[in-house]
Amino acid sequence: MADSFQSGTVTTLHNIVDRPLHELESELVSFSNKRPLGLILPSLYSELERPALETIVNELVQVPYLDQIVIGLDRASEEEYRKAIRYFDRLPQSHQILWNDGPNLKKIDALLAENGLSPNQLGKGRNVWYCIGYMLATDRVESVALHDCDIITYDRSLLARLIYPVASPEFRYQYSKGYYARVANNALGGRASRLLVTPLIRALAQSLGPQDYLSFMDSFRYPLAGEFSMRKDVMAELRLPSDWGLEVGILMEMVRNYSTRRICQVEIADIYDHKHQDLSADNDAGGLSKMSIDISKAFFRKLATSSCVFNPGVFRTIKASYYRIALDLIESYHSDAVMNGLKFDVHAEEQIVELFAENIMKAGDLFLNNPMEQPFVPHWNRVLSAIPDIYEQLLDAVAKDHALYR
């Protein structure tokens, strides 16, 4: 159970009384009669071979209010795509699979690349971007939720609470961000949020002075949550980062385009666990190490647009502030974990902070040495302007793959 305290610049919707799921779903069915609702599922093919997605699909079969489900399928061969079609066939809702490695969608990607409009990195951002384009092309839904396919603790109440703020005609929210407690193996999770994002935000504010954007970001209880929902108008103008800065990049776009009164966060689960990223301390190109660099660069890019000036000395100051704040937070996390009977390895946590501090400096060097980096994929309104029939081509490509390989 939660309290009802509001902090920061965005509204927080708590799970105060653990309202029965059937009540939420009944209201969502009513909402969907006027505002059709959809779901985006970005997935690697490998998720189809794990129990988490099996649970998710079995739960989604019981969801009565979804009009459309779009599954973005990455890293799948022809035979694996055929298996995916059979795997998702049990869904009673209208659903479609975007086979991102299929021949017809690759033609679309090549066309977009010729016009400088294609995502330049593989990954979740690219997957989500194509799913958004497909939903805009079908024009079937007014509000959309998105969640990952590796959630071990999933039940369908997560989806109901996630989509409710943008589904209700009584609310004015354009975007809703999920949050929850991260616990796995009787220990605190959420290392990137706890040990990088929160102390980095506070270090940036301490080093650069108060910034509205930093206050906004510090309002989120779990800024790296992969679960969010939005209304259709948001999707067409949303520029997505194509790297690990996806979640913070979307929040940057939201505060750029909308008043904070149109943005909220909602508690969607008591306990949440999913597939964990490796730390990859010896590999800047993978795991939490790469994530920490990409996220740090995302903050630097955003603050530069607000006239913040960066140089090596500033980055050294930020790194020093970050390190002190992060170590102080570890003490707080330790107390919280002990009181809740959770394991907590202070040494391991401090090792992660040391790696992140080093990577903040690396991110600063990359930022200074590549000032023309284009991290965002163009929004779909721009794509439509450049290629007026792109939606028709996208719909046709997906339909052809399904017809050829089913």
N, C-alpha and C positions, 0 to 999 in steps of 0.2 A: 504493500500500500504506500501511497505517496501523500505528501502534503499538497497544499494549493499555492505555494509561494511562487511569485513571479519575479524573475530577475532578468536583467539585461534589456535588450531592445526588441526582442521578439516574444510573442505570446507562447507560453508553455502549457500544453494540454496534458494533464496528468491522468494516471489511472488511479483515481481516488477510492472508488467503491467496488472495483472489479465487476463492472456491469455485465450481466449475462450476455453471452455471444448472440443468442437468438434475438435479443432486443436490437442489438446493433445491426445484425443482418436484415431484420425486418425493416428497419428504417432505410438501410442502403438499397433494398429492393424498391422501396417507395421512391427514393431519390433517383434511382436508375431509370425509372419510367419517364422522367423529364430530362435527366442528364446521364446518358449512357456511360458506363464505366468500363475501363480496360486495364490490362496488366501487361507489363513488359518483363520478360524473363531472359536476361543475357546469360548464356550458358556455354561452357566448353563441352565437347562431346563426352569427355571423361567423367563429367558429373552424372551422366546417365548410368554409369557403372557403380555409383556410390549410393548408400542407403539414404542420404539426406534428400536427394531429389525425389526418390521413390516416395518418401513421406510427404514432401511438398505436393506432388501431383495427386496423391491420394486425398490430401486435404482440399486441393483446388476442385476436385471432382464434386465436392459437396457445397461449393460456393454458389449461391443462387442469384447473385446480382451482377456478375460480369457479362458484358456483351461481347468482349473480344479479348483474346490472349495472343500476344505475339512473342514467339520464342526466337531469339537470335542464337544461331548455332555456329560455334567456332571450332576449328581444328577437327573437321569431320571428313572422312573419305566418302566415296559414293555409297559403299555398303553401310557405313555408319549413318549416313543421312537416311537411307532406307529404314534402318533400325529405329532412328529417331522418330520417323513418321509413325511407325507402329507403336512406339513407346507412348507418344502423346495422343494417340487416337482415342484413348479412354476419356479424354476431356470432353464433357458435354457442351461446353461453350464453343462458339466459333473461334477457331484458332488457326494460326499459320506459322510455319517454320521458315525463317530466313537462313538458308544454307549459304553462309558467307564465303565458303570455299568452293561453291558450285559454279559451273561455267557461265550461267546467265547473270548471276550477281557479280561475277568477276568482270564481265563485259561492262556492266554499269559502273563498277569501280574504275575501270580503265577510261571510260568516257569522262568521269568526273576528274580523274587525274590529269587528263589532257587539258582540262579547263582550270587546273589548279584548285580544285574543290574537294578532292578526296582526302580522307584522313591519312596521315603519313606514318602512323604507327599502328601495329596490331595491338589488340587488347580490348578491355571492357569498354573504353570510351568509344572506339570505332563501332563495336557491336551495338551499343546503346544508340549511337547516332543513326545507324541504318534502321533500327527498330522504330525510332521516332519518325524518320522519314516515311516508313511504310504505314504507320498509324495515321499520319497526316494525309497520305495518299488515299487510304481507304475512307477516311472521314466518317468513321462510325461512332466514335466516342468523344465525350466532352471532358472527361477527367481520367487520368491515368496514374496508376501506381507502378513502382518498379522495385523489385527486390532480387537478391542474388539466389542462386540455385544450390548453394552449399550450406544452408542453414540447418544445423543439426537439431536445434531445439524448436523447429517450426510447428506451429499450428495455425489454423486459418484466422484466429482472432488477431494475429499480427497484421494480416492484410486488411481486415475490417477496420482496425484502429488507424492504420496507415492512410487509407484512402478516405476515411470519413471527413476530415477537415476540408478537402477540396470537392467532396461529393455533396455536402449539405448545402441546400439553397439558402439556409439561414446564415451561413458563414461567408466571409468575403476573401478568404485565403486563396491565393494563387499557387502557393507552394507550401508543402508540409514535409518536414524532415523527421524521420524516426529517431528515437533514442531508447536506450535500455542499459542494463548492467551487463558487462562482459565478464563472465565467469566460466572457466574451463579447468577440468582436473583439480577442482577445489582450490583454484588460485585466480587472482585478478587477471583479466585479459585486457585487450585494447591498448597494447603497448604504444602504438604510433600516436594515438590520441592523447594518452596520459603523459607520455614521456617526451613527445615532440611537439605536437600542435599547441597544447595548452601553455606549456612554458615558453614556447617560441612566440606566441601571441603576446604574452605578458612582457617578454624581453624586448620585443619590437616596440611596444608602447613605452617601456621604460627608457629605451635608447633614442627613440625618434619623437617622443611626445605623444599626447593623446590623439587618436585618430578614430573618426566615427566608424570606419571599416573594422578596425581592431575591436572596438566595443561590440560591434555586431557579431563578429566571429566568436568572441569570448562568451556570447550569450548561449551558444549551443552546447548542450551537455555531451553530445557525441558527434563532433563535426565531421568525422570520417565514416559515419554510418552509411552503408550502401543502399539504404532503403529510403525512398522519398516518393512523393506524389505531387502532381501538378495538374493544372487545367490546360486545355488544348491551346489556348492563346499563348501560353508560355513556351510550348514546344517549338513553334515556328520561328521564334526569335532567340532560341537558346544556343549559344556557342559552347561547344563541349571541348574541354582539354582532351588531348589524345594520349596523355601520359598518366602517371600515378597521381597527378594533381586533380583527378576527375571530381572527387567529392567537394574539395575546397573550391575548385574552379567553378562548379555550378553555383555554390553559395555566392561567389563573387559576382557571377552574372545576375543572380536574383537581386542582390542589393543594388546593382547598377541599374536595373530595369524597373524595380518596384519599390514602393514604400515598405518599410519594415512592418507596417501594420497589415500588410498582405502576405506576410511570411510567418509561419509558426513551426514549432516542434512538438511532436506528440510521442508520449510513452507507449510503445507498441509491444513490449514484453517485459516480464520481471527479470528473466535470465535469458541470455542470448549467447549462442556459440556457433561458430562456423569454422571452415578450414583455415588453418593458421599459416601465415607467411613465414618462411625461414628468415632468420636475421641477416644472413649473407654478409657477415662482417668483412670477409675478404673479397667481396665481389660487388662493386658499385653498380653493376648492370642488372642486379636481381634482388628480390626479397625486400625486406624492410630497409635495407641500405639504399637501394635505388628509390624506394618510396620516399624516404626522408629527404633525399636530394630534390626530387621533383616537387614535393610539397613545399619545401623551403623556397625554391625558385618561384613557385606560384605566388607566394606571399610577397616576395621582392618585386615581381612584375606588377602586381596590383598596387603596391604602395608607391612604386615609381610613377604610376599614372596619377597619383595624388600629390605630385611634386616633391616626394621624398628623394633625396639625393644619396646615392650609395657610392662608397669607395672602400678600398681595403681596410682603412682604419675604422670605418663605421661597422664593417662586418666583424672585425675583431671585438669591438664593443658589444655588438649583439651576441656574439658567441659567448663572451664572458658573462653577460647578464643571463643568457639562457642557461648556462651551466649552473650558476648559483640558484636560480629559481627552480630548475628541475631537481636539484638535490634536495631543496627544501620540500618540494612536493613529494619526493620519495618518502620522506619521513611521515607526511600526512597519509599517503597510501598505505604505508606499513601499519600505522595505527588502525586505519579503517579495516584492513585485512585481518589483523589480529583479533579485533573486537568481533568480527564476523566468523571467526574460526577458519579463516582461509590461510593457505600457505603463502609465504612472501619471502623471496630471496633478494635481500638488499644488495648483495654483491652483484648478482646478475643484472638487476635494475640499473645499478650505477655503471656497469659495463656498457649497457645499451645507451645511456645518456652520453657517455664518452664517445661512442661511435656517432651518435646524432650530432654532437657538438662539432666533431671533425667534419661531418657531412654538411653542416650549415656553412662552414668555410668553403668547402668544395662547391656548394651551390652558389655561393657568392662569386667565386671565380668564374664559374660557367655563365652566370648572369652578366658579369662585366665583359667577358670575352666574346659573347655572342649577343649583342644588343638587338639584332634583327630577327631573333628567333620568333617564329610564329607558332605558339603553342595551341591555339584554338582552331578547331575545325569550323568552317563557315556555317552559319545557321541556314536552315532550310529555305527561308524566304530569299536569301541571296542565291542559293542553288536554283530555285525556281525562276528567279529573274534571269539567270544565265542560260538555263535550259528549260524553257517553258513546259515541255512535255515530260519532264523527268519523273513526275508521279506516275504517269501512264506507263513509262518504260520500266519503272520499278515494280509496279503491280504485275506487268506482263512477265518480267524476269522471274519473279517468285512463283507465279502460276506455271510457267514453263518447267521450272525445276520440279515442281510437285507433280506435274503431269508426266514428265519423262521418267522419273525415278520411283514413283509410287508403285 
